[in-house]
Amino acid sequence: AHGYRVGKLTEIAPGLDTGMIGVSDVCLLGLNINKGQEIQLRLRTSDLLGVRPYWLIKKTLVHELCHNVHGDHDAKFWGLFSELMKEADSRDWTKAGG
Protein backbone atom coordinates (compact mmCIF):
# COMPACT_ATOMS: atom_id res chain seq x y z
CA ALA A 1 0.00 0.00 0.00
CA HIS A 2 1.25 3.45 -0.90
CA GLY A 3 -0.68 5.35 1.74
CA TYR A 4 -2.21 7.85 -0.66
CA ARG A 5 -5.27 9.61 0.70
CA VAL A 6 -8.06 11.25 -1.23
CA GLY A 7 -10.47 13.39 0.77
CA LYS A 8 -13.16 13.55 -1.89
CA LEU A 9 -13.55 11.99 -5.34
CA THR A 10 -15.93 13.92 -7.61
CA GLU A 11 -16.93 14.12 -11.26
CA ILE A 12 -16.01 16.91 -13.64
CA ALA A 13 -19.20 17.56 -15.57
CA PRO A 14 -18.70 18.04 -19.30
CA GLY A 15 -18.91 21.70 -20.24
CA LEU A 16 -17.24 24.45 -22.21
CA ASP A 17 -15.42 25.70 -19.10
CA THR A 18 -13.47 22.42 -18.79
CA GLY A 19 -13.38 21.57 -22.49
CA MET A 20 -15.36 19.32 -24.76
CA ILE A 21 -14.00 16.76 -27.23
CA GLY A 22 -14.42 18.01 -30.79
CA VAL A 23 -15.31 21.52 -29.63
CA SER A 24 -12.49 22.77 -27.41
CA ASP A 25 -8.74 22.79 -27.99
CA VAL A 26 -8.21 21.23 -24.54
CA CYS A 27 -10.38 18.79 -22.59
CA LEU A 28 -9.62 18.43 -18.88
CA LEU A 29 -9.89 14.74 -17.90
CA GLY A 30 -8.80 15.06 -14.27
CA LEU A 31 -7.76 17.49 -11.57
CA ASN A 32 -6.00 17.01 -8.23
CA ILE A 33 -6.74 19.75 -5.72
CA ASN A 34 -4.30 20.29 -2.84
CA LYS A 35 -2.40 16.97 -3.13
CA GLY A 36 -5.46 14.75 -2.86
CA GLN A 37 -7.82 16.84 -0.80
CA GLU A 38 -10.09 16.39 -3.81
CA ILE A 39 -9.64 14.53 -7.08
CA GLN A 40 -12.01 15.28 -9.91
CA LEU A 41 -12.44 12.93 -12.89
CA ARG A 42 -14.37 13.37 -16.11
CA LEU A 43 -16.45 10.21 -16.28
CA ARG A 44 -19.08 11.05 -18.89
CA THR A 45 -18.59 11.76 -22.57
CA SER A 46 -18.96 15.33 -23.81
CA ASP A 47 -22.39 14.57 -25.31
CA LEU A 48 -23.57 13.10 -21.95
CA LEU A 49 -24.72 9.96 -23.76
CA GLY A 50 -22.08 7.63 -22.38
CA VAL A 51 -19.27 6.95 -19.98
CA ARG A 52 -15.61 7.24 -20.91
CA PRO A 53 -13.77 3.92 -21.33
CA TYR A 54 -12.64 2.20 -18.13
CA TRP A 55 -8.96 2.22 -19.22
CA LEU A 56 -9.04 6.01 -19.68
CA ILE A 57 -10.68 6.67 -16.32
CA LYS A 58 -8.14 4.37 -14.63
CA LYS A 59 -5.21 6.06 -16.38
CA THR A 60 -6.53 9.50 -15.42
CA LEU A 61 -7.01 8.45 -11.79
CA VAL A 62 -3.46 7.10 -11.59
CA HIS A 63 -2.21 10.35 -13.14
CA GLU A 64 -4.03 12.41 -10.55
CA LEU A 65 -2.81 10.20 -7.67
CA CYS A 66 0.76 10.90 -8.81
CA HIS A 67 0.06 14.58 -8.12
CA ASN A 68 -0.31 13.64 -4.43
CA VAL A 69 3.48 13.17 -4.52
CA HIS A 70 4.74 15.29 -7.42
CA GLY A 71 3.16 18.55 -8.53
CA ASP A 72 5.04 19.02 -11.78
CA HIS A 73 5.06 16.71 -14.80
CA ASP A 74 8.78 16.06 -14.44
CA ALA A 75 10.82 12.86 -14.70
CA LYS A 76 9.98 11.86 -11.11
CA PHE A 77 6.26 12.28 -11.83
CA TRP A 78 6.40 10.17 -14.99
CA GLY A 79 8.53 7.52 -13.27
CA LEU A 80 5.94 7.17 -10.52
CA PHE A 81 3.14 7.18 -13.10
CA SER A 82 4.80 4.33 -14.99
CA GLU A 83 5.30 2.33 -11.77
CA LEU A 84 1.71 2.82 -10.62
CA MET A 85 0.26 2.01 -14.05
CA LYS A 86 2.16 -1.29 -14.08
CA GLU A 87 0.81 -2.07 -10.62
CA ALA A 88 -2.72 -1.06 -11.58
CA ASP A 89 -2.57 -3.15 -14.76
CA SER A 90 -1.35 -6.18 -12.79
CA ARG A 91 -4.45 -5.92 -10.56
CA ASP A 92 -6.93 -5.08 -13.31
CA TRP A 93 -9.99 -7.30 -13.06
CA THR A 94 -10.78 -6.75 -16.75
CA LYS A 95 -7.51 -8.50 -17.66
CA ALA A 96 -7.96 -11.48 -15.33
CA GLY A 97 -9.24 -13.71 -18.11
CA GLY A 98 -12.37 -15.01 -16.58
ABEGO torsion letter per residue (X at the ends): XAGBBBABBBBBBBBAAAEBBGABABBBABBBBGGGABBBBBABBAAGABBBBAAAAAAAAAAAAAAAABABBBAAAAAAAAAAAAAAAAABAAAAGX
